[in-house]
Amino acid sequence: MGAVFRRAGKTSNAHREFLTNENLAKTLPERTREFETAKTELANLKTESEKAGKDFNEASKDYDRETHVREKPRSPKRKSDRRKRGRIWNTRENAKRSLPTS
């Protein structure tokens, strides 16, 4: 009789474990598909990354930073920006002066 209770106890524990993991087990096919999709996407990204690295190395092979810095023209935009800001400021000041005072 003791053996029957031990067996029932083991069976009951196994059944509880089955019930606990049943919902998780049902998601296995979906998770397997997601994993395969992610694996394929990773392979594609790795290929793209390697191609981009090769393209970069090819493009930068003849690049000379010192020449670039030396020959880079100064931007005239900065000076004109200051002038524009000055005009805007002056316009605002003039607008304030032209407002009637009460």
Number of C-alpha atoms within 10 A of each C-alpha: 5 7 8 9 10 11 11 12 12 12 12 12 12 12 12 12 11 12 11 11 11 11 10 9 11 10 10 11 10 10 12 11 11 12 12 12 12 12 12 12 12 12 12 12 12 12 12 12 12 12 12 12 12 12 12 11 12 11 10 11 9 8 11 9 10 9 9 10 9 8 9 9 8 7 8 8 9 10 9 11 11 11 12 12 11 12 12 12 12 12 12 12 11 11 10 11 10 9 8 6 6 3
